[in-house]
């Protein structure tokens, strides 16, 4: 095999590898885009929460915060009562 045949073979091989890689990446990109479109379609089908539900969720978060603060205070008092000398 002479030098020009080897160069031609290497060029042909690199072209085939490039085409295969491009085909594979193009297929992955197409599948990804289709998946994103399907996900968006499903999100649009989900019912949106009403403002009353959002208000209730905010109120529950506030109540949870108050209860957590109260629990910390009660725990601190209970801990200090247990450490008092008899």
C-alpha positions as CSV (number, residue, x, y, z in Angstrom):
1,X,0.0,0.0,0.0
2,X,1.5,3.3,-1.0
3,X,1.4,6.6,0.8
4,X,-1.5,8.1,-1.2
5,X,-3.7,5.1,-0.7
6,X,-3.1,5.2,3.1
7,X,-4.0,8.9,3.1
8,X,-7.1,8.3,1.1
9,X,-8.1,5.4,3.4
10,X,-7.5,7.6,6.5
11,X,-9.6,10.4,5.0
12,X,-12.4,8.0,4.1
13,X,-12.3,6.5,7.6
14,X,-12.4,9.9,9.3
15,X,-15.4,10.9,7.1
16,X,-17.3,7.8,8.0
17,X,-16.6,8.2,11.7
18,X,-17.7,11.9,11.5
19,X,-20.9,11.0,9.7
20,X,-21.7,8.3,12.3
21,X,-21.0,10.6,15.2
22,X,-23.1,13.4,13.6
23,X,-26.0,11.0,13.0
24,X,-25.8,9.7,16.6
25,X,-25.7,13.2,18.0
26,X,-28.5,14.4,15.7
27,X,-30.7,11.6,16.9
28,X,-30.0,12.3,20.5
29,X,-30.7,16.0,20.0
30,X,-34.0,15.2,18.2
31,X,-35.1,12.8,21.0
32,X,-34.2,15.4,23.6
33,X,-36.2,18.1,21.9
34,X,-39.2,15.8,21.5
35,X,-39.0,15.0,25.2
36,X,-38.9,18.6,26.2
37,X,-41.9,19.3,24.0
38,X,-43.9,16.4,25.5
39,X,-42.9,17.6,29.0
40,X,-44.2,21.1,28.3
41,X,-47.4,19.7,26.9
42,X,-47.9,17.7,30.1
43,X,-47.2,20.7,32.3
44,X,-49.8,22.7,30.4
45,X,-52.3,20.0,31.1
46,X,-51.8,20.1,34.8
47,X,-54.4,22.2,36.7
48,X,-53.1,25.4,38.0
49,X,-53.6,26.0,41.8
50,X,-56.2,28.7,42.6
51,X,-55.3,31.8,44.6
52,X,-57.2,30.3,47.6
53,X,-54.9,27.3,47.6
54,X,-51.8,29.5,47.4
55,X,-53.1,31.7,50.3
56,X,-53.7,28.5,52.4
57,X,-50.2,27.3,51.6
58,X,-48.7,30.6,52.7
59,X,-50.8,30.5,55.9
60,X,-49.7,27.0,56.7
61,X,-46.1,28.0,56.2
62,X,-46.5,30.9,58.7
63,X,-48.3,28.6,61.2
64,X,-45.5,26.0,60.8
65,X,-42.9,28.7,61.5
66,X,-44.7,29.9,64.6
67,X,-45.1,26.4,65.9
68,X,-41.4,25.7,65.3
69,X,-40.4,28.9,67.3
70,X,-42.8,27.9,70.1
71,X,-41.3,24.4,70.2
72,X,-37.8,25.9,70.5
73,X,-38.9,28.1,73.4
74,X,-40.6,25.3,75.3
75,X,-37.7,22.9,74.8
76,X,-35.3,25.6,76.2
77,X,-37.5,26.1,79.2
78,X,-37.9,22.4,79.8
79,X,-34.2,21.9,79.5
80,X,-33.4,24.7,82.0
81,X,-35.9,23.3,84.5
82,X,-34.3,19.9,84.3
83,X,-30.8,21.4,85.1
84,X,-31.9,23.2,88.3
85,X,-30.1,22.0,91.5
86,X,-32.4,20.2,94.0
